[in-house]
């Protein structure tokens, strides 16, 4: 399958997921059907993903139909590219699906437009969310109402070429490492490799896996609670860009040409092409497997090493299952949501294909069938989620991103690149970034 993934997809859940790669590459649309209006005798369900995810959904839904022969299901599925364009077209034409896989980065926009059905009246009745944490459910909650059931735990972490690190004789970092530790380790990689390999890809323009965590460590969210403005200060972004400018000067991260080439193309990621040993781009390893032959491992995003630093990581909901408000089959859609949330056969069929399973019950059910890399991935996610749940100073999980968030995420990436190429000074780019971001959010 292809591995070119839109940058916003990698940033989503929204977001900086440990399983961002599970969201699938650029695949051709599969199956037939046009939505709720085409087959009145069947519930219509749609999702995006890889071929492996398609097969798992189909297998699980076949099991559901055996248990509920009175509920027919018409399935449509495709890659991420064009998925929401098609959804919007279906909404406009009155043929929206009854049940759909929803992006945590977009749930707020669709909920506030009245497209999605509230699920609260079903919770504790036909929708069993036992084992789902409040923090996790926040990923599908908009303005106090639940509009989507999270499929898994998404956390922010680095993917590591562990075999490459061991060949250089370098110690594997402690999971409680800091930004200073990352800088030291990355510099050591460059020195030990004789200048052949950089430590980590340039994170100056990475949002969720990188900068958002740094801002949260300073007690600042990426977006304000109402989504109408940025939640972090210019001083915080300046400090961030200065950190990465030093990383480039000391060869701890690659030059901007490598960073630019990898934009929207995982096959050119610094770890994949052997130019670095650490990456913030978790799409390098996901439900479709690895796109590098290196032995991979995973580490939490570094912690703040300044006075008053808070826990910056957070847990989000992988992808969501949502029902459309106009559907006449919301109750039946909820039964399917409940099936994927709690049924052992569905949990085993989906494995890690929609993220690290959201409950301890689900994680225990699939653990025996995982390969070593999957086990390391899940163990790191477990470690981070436990740490976040114990933290007394952590900010609430971010609100669902507002309209225009994708433009701002890309603006951050391009702004860092402008500084890296020497086209703009950090201070000049700061002013431009905040001016443009304010204009985007004001629309």
C-alpha positions as CSV (number, residue, x, y, z in Angstrom):
1,X,0.0,0.0,0.0
2,X,1.1,3.6,-0.4
3,X,2.6,5.5,2.5
4,X,2.0,9.1,1.4
5,X,-0.2,10.6,4.1
6,X,-1.6,14.1,4.4
7,X,0.4,16.1,7.0
8,X,-2.8,16.9,8.9
9,X,-3.6,13.2,9.1
10,X,-0.2,12.7,10.9
11,X,-0.9,15.6,13.2
12,X,-4.5,14.6,14.1
13,X,-5.4,13.2,17.1
14,X,-5.7,14.0,16.2
15,X,-3.9,13.8,16.3
16,X,0.0,12.8,17.2
17,X,-1.2,9.3,17.7
18,X,1.0,6.4,18.6
19,X,-0.9,4.8,15.8
20,X,-1.1,7.6,13.3
21,X,0.1,5.1,10.7
22,X,-3.0,3.0,11.3
23,X,-5.0,5.7,9.6
24,X,-4.0,4.4,6.3
25,X,-2.2,5.6,3.2
26,X,-3.5,6.8,-0.1
27,X,-5.7,3.9,-1.2
28,X,-8.3,3.7,-3.9
29,X,-11.9,3.6,-2.7
30,X,-13.4,0.2,-2.2
31,X,-16.8,-1.3,-2.3
32,X,-20.0,0.2,-3.6
33,X,-22.9,2.2,-2.2
34,X,-23.7,5.8,-1.8
35,X,-24.9,6.2,1.7
36,X,-28.1,6.1,3.8
37,X,-30.4,7.0,0.9
38,X,-29.4,4.1,-1.4
39,X,-30.5,1.0,0.5
40,X,-33.3,1.8,2.9
41,X,-33.4,-1.9,4.1
42,X,-29.8,-1.7,5.4
43,X,-27.8,0.4,7.8
44,X,-25.0,2.2,6.0
45,X,-21.5,2.3,7.5
46,X,-18.3,3.9,6.2
47,X,-14.7,4.1,7.3
48,X,-11.2,4.9,6.0
49,X,-8.0,3.0,6.5
50,X,-5.5,0.4,5.1
51,X,-6.4,-2.9,3.5
52,X,-5.8,-4.6,6.8
53,X,-8.2,-2.4,8.6
54,X,-10.8,-3.0,5.8
55,X,-10.5,-6.7,6.2
56,X,-10.7,-6.5,10.0
57,X,-13.9,-4.4,9.9
58,X,-15.5,-6.7,7.5
59,X,-14.7,-9.8,9.5
60,X,-16.0,-8.2,12.7
61,X,-19.2,-7.0,11.1
62,X,-19.8,-10.5,9.8
63,X,-19.7,-11.7,13.4
64,X,-22.1,-8.9,14.4
65,X,-24.6,-9.8,11.7
66,X,-24.6,-13.4,12.9
67,X,-25.6,-12.2,16.4
68,X,-28.0,-9.6,15.0
69,X,-29.5,-11.0,11.8
70,X,-32.2,-8.4,11.8
71,X,-29.7,-5.6,11.2
72,X,-28.4,-5.5,7.6
73,X,-25.2,-3.4,7.0
74,X,-24.1,-1.9,3.7
75,X,-20.3,-1.2,4.0
76,X,-18.3,1.4,2.2
77,X,-14.6,2.1,2.8
78,X,-11.6,3.8,1.2
79,X,-8.3,5.6,2.1
80,X,-8.3,8.8,4.0
81,X,-7.8,11.1,1.0
82,X,-11.2,12.3,-0.2
83,X,-13.0,10.5,2.6
84,X,-14.5,13.7,4.1
85,X,-15.0,15.3,0.7
86,X,-17.3,12.3,-0.1
87,X,-18.9,12.6,3.3
88,X,-19.7,16.3,2.8
89,X,-21.1,15.5,-0.7
90,X,-23.4,12.8,0.8
91,X,-24.5,15.2,3.6
92,X,-25.4,17.8,1.0
93,X,-27.3,15.2,-1.1
94,X,-29.2,13.8,1.8
95,X,-27.5,10.4,1.6
96,X,-25.1,10.6,4.6
97,X,-24.2,7.2,6.1
98,X,-25.9,6.1,9.3
99,X,-22.6,5.2,11.0
100,X,-19.1,6.4,10.2
101,X,-15.6,6.4,11.4
102,X,-14.9,10.0,12.5
103,X,-11.7,11.9,12.8
104,X,-11.1,13.4,16.3
105,X,-9.7,16.5,14.6
106,X,-13.1,17.1,12.9
107,X,-15.7,15.8,15.4
108,X,-16.3,19.3,16.9
109,X,-16.9,20.9,13.5
110,X,-19.5,18.3,12.5
111,X,-21.1,18.1,15.9
112,X,-21.6,21.9,16.0
113,X,-23.0,21.9,12.5
114,X,-25.7,19.4,13.7
115,X,-24.4,16.6,11.5
116,X,-23.8,14.1,14.3
117,X,-26.1,12.5,16.8
118,X,-25.6,12.9,20.5
119,X,-25.0,9.5,22.2
120,X,-25.5,10.4,25.8
121,X,-29.0,8.9,26.1
122,X,-27.6,5.5,25.1
123,X,-24.7,5.4,27.5
124,X,-25.2,2.8,30.3
125,X,-28.0,1.3,28.4
126,X,-27.4,-0.1,24.9
127,X,-23.9,1.5,24.9
128,X,-21.6,0.0,27.5
129,X,-18.5,2.2,28.0
130,X,-17.2,0.4,31.0
131,X,-13.4,0.7,31.2
132,X,-13.3,3.9,29.1
133,X,-11.6,6.7,31.0
134,X,-13.1,10.2,31.2
135,X,-10.0,11.5,29.6
136,X,-10.4,9.2,26.7
137,X,-14.1,9.9,26.2
138,X,-13.2,13.6,26.0
139,X,-11.9,13.0,22.5
140,X,-15.5,12.4,21.3
141,X,-17.1,15.0,23.6
142,X,-18.1,18.4,22.3
143,X,-19.7,21.1,24.4
144,X,-20.4,18.5,27.1
145,X,-22.1,15.9,24.9
146,X,-20.7,12.6,23.5
147,X,-20.7,12.4,19.7
148,X,-18.2,9.7,19.1
149,X,-16.9,6.5,20.8
150,X,-13.1,6.3,20.9
151,X,-11.6,3.3,19.2
152,X,-8.3,3.4,21.1
153,X,-5.6,5.2,23.1
154,X,-3.6,7.7,21.2
155,X,-0.5,9.1,22.9
156,X,2.4,11.2,21.8
157,X,5.7,9.4,21.5
158,X,8.8,8.9,19.4
159,X,9.6,6.0,17.1
160,X,13.2,4.8,17.6
161,X,15.5,2.8,15.4
162,X,16.7,0.8,18.3
163,X,19.0,-1.5,16.3
164,X,20.8,1.6,14.9
165,X,21.2,3.0,18.4
166,X,22.7,-0.3,19.6
167,X,25.2,-0.5,16.7
168,X,26.6,2.9,17.7
169,X,27.0,1.6,21.3
170,X,24.7,4.2,22.7
171,X,22.5,3.6,25.7
172,X,18.7,3.4,25.2
173,X,17.2,6.5,26.8
174,X,15.1,6.3,30.0
175,X,11.4,6.9,29.4
176,X,11.5,9.7,31.9
177,X,13.9,11.7,29.7
178,X,13.8,15.4,29.1
179,X,14.3,17.7,26.1
180,X,17.9,18.2,27.3
181,X,18.4,14.4,27.2
182,X,17.0,14.3,23.7
183,X,19.5,17.0,22.6
184,X,22.4,15.2,24.2
185,X,21.4,11.8,22.8
186,X,20.9,13.2,19.3
187,X,24.2,15.0,19.3
188,X,25.9,11.7,20.4
189,X,24.3,9.9,17.5
190,X,25.9,12.3,15.0
191,X,29.3,12.1,16.7
192,X,29.3,8.3,17.1
193,X,28.2,7.8,13.5
194,X,31.1,10.0,12.2
195,X,28.6,12.5,10.9
196,X,26.7,9.9,8.8
197,X,23.5,9.9,10.9
198,X,21.6,12.6,12.7
199,X,19.8,12.0,16.0
200,X,16.2,13.0,15.5
201,X,14.2,14.5,12.7
202,X,13.4,18.2,13.0
203,X,10.5,18.7,15.4
204,X,10.3,22.5,15.2
205,X,7.3,22.3,13.0
206,X,5.6,19.2,14.4
207,X,2.5,19.9,16.3
208,X,1.0,17.2,18.4
209,X,3.9,14.9,18.9
210,X,6.2,17.8,19.7
211,X,5.3,21.5,20.2
212,X,1.9,20.9,21.7
213,X,3.5,18.8,24.4
214,X,6.1,21.4,25.1
215,X,3.5,24.1,25.4
216,X,1.4,22.0,27.7
217,X,4.5,21.5,29.9
218,X,4.4,25.3,30.3
219,X,0.7,25.2,31.2
220,X,-0.5,26.3,27.8
221,X,-2.9,24.6,25.3
222,X,-2.4,24.8,21.6
223,X,-5.9,26.3,21.1
224,X,-8.0,28.3,23.6
225,X,-11.1,26.5,25.0
226,X,-13.5,28.3,22.6
227,X,-11.1,27.6,19.6
228,X,-11.1,31.2,18.6
229,X,-7.5,31.9,19.3
230,X,-4.1,30.2,20.0
231,X,-3.6,29.1,23.6
232,X,0.2,29.6,23.7
233,X,2.4,32.6,23.9
234,X,5.0,34.0,21.5
235,X,7.7,33.5,24.1
236,X,6.9,29.8,24.2
237,X,7.1,29.4,20.5
238,X,10.3,31.5,20.3
239,X,11.9,29.2,22.9
240,X,10.8,26.2,20.9
241,X,12.2,27.4,17.7
242,X,15.5,28.4,19.4
243,X,15.8,24.9,20.7
244,X,15.5,23.4,17.2
245,X,17.8,26.0,15.7
246,X,20.5,24.8,18.1
247,X,19.6,21.2,17.2
248,X,20.3,22.0,13.6
249,X,23.5,23.9,14.3
250,X,24.9,21.0,16.3
251,X,23.8,18.4,13.7
252,X,21.5,16.8,16.2
253,X,18.7,16.9,13.6
254,X,18.9,16.9,9.8
255,X,19.2,20.0,7.6
256,X,16.0,21.6,6.3
257,X,16.2,19.9,2.8
258,X,15.7,16.5,4.5
259,X,12.8,17.9,6.6
260,X,11.1,19.5,3.5
261,X,11.4,16.4,1.4
262,X,9.6,14.3,4.0
263,X,6.6,16.6,4.2
264,X,3.6,14.5,3.3
265,X,5.8,11.6,2.3
266,X,6.6,8.9,4.9
267,X,8.9,7.1,2.5
268,X,11.3,10.1,2.9
269,X,11.1,10.3,6.7
270,X,14.6,10.7,8.2
271,X,14.4,7.3,10.1
272,X,13.0,5.5,7.0
273,X,15.9,6.7,4.8
274,X,18.5,6.1,7.5
275,X,19.3,9.8,8.1
276,X,18.1,9.8,11.8
277,X,17.4,7.3,14.6
278,X,14.5,9.1,16.2
279,X,11.3,10.4,14.7
280,X,8.2,12.2,15.9
281,X,6.3,10.9,12.9
282,X,4.5,7.9,14.4
283,X,3.3,6.9,10.9
284,X,6.6,5.1,10.4
285,X,5.0,2.2,12.4
286,X,1.3,1.6,12.5
287,X,-1.4,-0.9,11.7
288,X,0.1,-1.5,8.3
289,X,3.4,-2.5,9.9
290,X,6.7,-0.8,9.5
291,X,8.1,0.9,6.4
292,X,11.7,0.4,7.5
293,X,13.6,-2.8,8.2
294,X,15.1,-1.4,11.4
295,X,14.1,-2.9,14.8
296,X,11.8,-0.2,16.2
297,X,11.0,0.8,19.7
298,X,9.1,3.7,21.3
299,X,9.6,6.4,23.8
300,X,7.4,9.0,25.4
301,X,7.7,12.6,24.1
302,X,10.4,14.2,26.4
303,X,9.4,16.0,29.6
304,X,10.1,19.6,30.4
305,X,13.4,20.3,32.1
306,X,12.6,23.8,33.3
307,X,11.2,25.1,36.7
308,X,7.5,24.4,37.1
309,X,7.3,22.0,34.2
310,X,4.0,20.1,34.1
311,X,3.0,16.8,32.6
312,X,2.6,17.6,28.9
313,X,1.4,14.4,27.4
314,X,-2.3,13.4,27.1
315,X,-4.5,10.6,25.9
316,X,-6.7,10.9,22.9
317,X,-9.2,8.6,21.3
318,X,-7.6,7.2,18.2
319,X,-10.5,7.4,15.7
320,X,-14.2,7.5,16.6
321,X,-17.4,5.8,15.6
322,X,-20.2,8.4,15.2
323,X,-23.8,8.3,14.1
324,X,-25.4,10.9,11.9
325,X,-28.2,13.0,13.3
326,X,-30.5,12.6,10.3
327,X,-30.2,8.8,10.4
328,X,-33.3,6.8,11.3
329,X,-31.0,4.0,12.5
330,X,-29.1,5.7,15.4
331,X,-30.1,3.0,17.9
332,X,-28.9,0.3,15.6
333,X,-25.6,2.2,15.0
334,X,-25.2,2.4,18.7
335,X,-25.5,-1.4,18.9
336,X,-22.6,-1.7,16.5
337,X,-20.5,0.9,18.5
338,X,-21.2,-1.2,21.6
339,X,-20.1,-4.4,19.8
340,X,-16.7,-2.9,18.8
341,X,-16.2,-1.4,22.3
342,X,-16.9,-4.6,24.3
343,X,-17.3,-7.8,22.2
344,X,-14.2,-10.0,22.5
345,X,-14.4,-11.2,18.9
346,X,-14.5,-7.7,17.5
347,X,-11.7,-6.6,19.8
348,X,-9.5,-9.5,18.6
349,X,-10.4,-8.8,15.0
350,X,-9.4,-5.2,15.2
351,X,-6.2,-5.7,17.2
352,X,-4.2,-2.4,16.9
353,X,-5.9,-1.4,13.6
354,X,-7.8,1.5,15.2
355,X,-5.2,2.3,17.8
356,X,-4.1,0.8,21.1
357,X,-7.4,-0.7,22.5
358,X,-9.2,1.7,24.8
359,X,-9.7,-0.5,27.8
360,X,-7.5,-2.8,29.9
361,X,-9.9,-5.6,29.1
362,X,-9.4,-5.1,25.4
363,X,-5.6,-4.8,25.7
364,X,-5.5,-8.0,27.7
365,X,-7.5,-9.8,25.0
366,X,-5.2,-9.0,22.2
367,X,-1.8,-9.1,23.9
368,X,-1.0,-12.8,23.2
369,X,-1.3,-12.4,19.5
370,X,0.9,-9.4,19.1
371,X,4.4,-9.4,17.6
372,X,7.3,-8.0,19.6
373,X,7.2,-4.5,18.1
374,X,3.4,-4.2,18.6
375,X,3.9,-5.3,22.3
376,X,6.6,-2.6,22.7
377,X,4.2,-0.1,21.1
378,X,1.3,-1.0,23.4
379,X,3.6,-1.1,26.5
380,X,4.8,2.4,25.8
381,X,1.2,3.7,25.3
382,X,0.2,2.0,28.6
383,X,3.2,3.6,30.3
384,X,2.3,7.0,29.1
385,X,-1.4,6.7,29.8
386,X,-0.7,5.6,33.4
387,X,1.7,8.4,33.9
388,X,-0.8,10.9,32.6
389,X,-3.6,9.5,34.8
390,X,-1.4,9.9,37.9
391,X,-0.3,13.4,37.2
392,X,-1.8,16.0,39.4
393,X,-0.5,19.0,37.3
394,X,-1.6,17.9,33.8
395,X,-3.9,20.2,31.8
396,X,-7.2,18.7,30.6
397,X,-7.0,16.9,27.3
398,X,-7.1,19.4,24.4
399,X,-10.5,20.4,23.1
400,X,-11.3,19.1,19.6
401,X,-9.5,21.3,17.1
402,X,-11.5,24.2,15.7
403,X,-12.1,24.9,12.0
404,X,-8.9,26.0,10.4
405,X,-6.7,23.9,12.7
406,X,-5.2,22.1,9.7
407,X,-4.1,25.4,8.2
408,X,-2.5,26.5,11.4
409,X,-0.7,23.1,11.8
410,X,0.7,23.4,8.3
411,X,1.6,27.1,9.0
412,X,3.7,26.0,12.0
413,X,5.5,23.5,9.8
414,X,6.2,25.9,7.0
415,X,7.2,28.6,9.5
416,X,9.8,26.4,11.1
417,X,11.1,25.5,7.6
418,X,11.4,29.2,6.7
419,X,13.6,29.7,9.8
420,X,15.6,26.6,9.1
421,X,16.4,27.7,5.5
422,X,17.4,31.1,6.7
423,X,14.6,32.9,4.9
424,X,13.3,34.5,8.1
425,X,14.7,35.2,11.5
426,X,12.9,33.6,14.4
427,X,11.5,37.0,15.6
428,X,10.3,38.0,12.2
429,X,8.6,34.6,11.6
430,X,7.0,34.8,15.0
431,X,5.1,37.9,14.1
432,X,4.1,36.5,10.8
433,X,2.9,33.2,12.3
434,X,0.7,34.9,15.0
435,X,-0.8,37.3,12.5
436,X,-1.7,34.6,10.0
437,X,-3.0,32.3,12.7
438,X,-5.3,35.0,14.1
439,X,-6.7,35.6,10.6
440,X,-7.4,31.9,10.1
441,X,-9.2,31.5,13.4
442,X,-11.2,34.6,12.8
443,X,-12.9,33.2,9.7
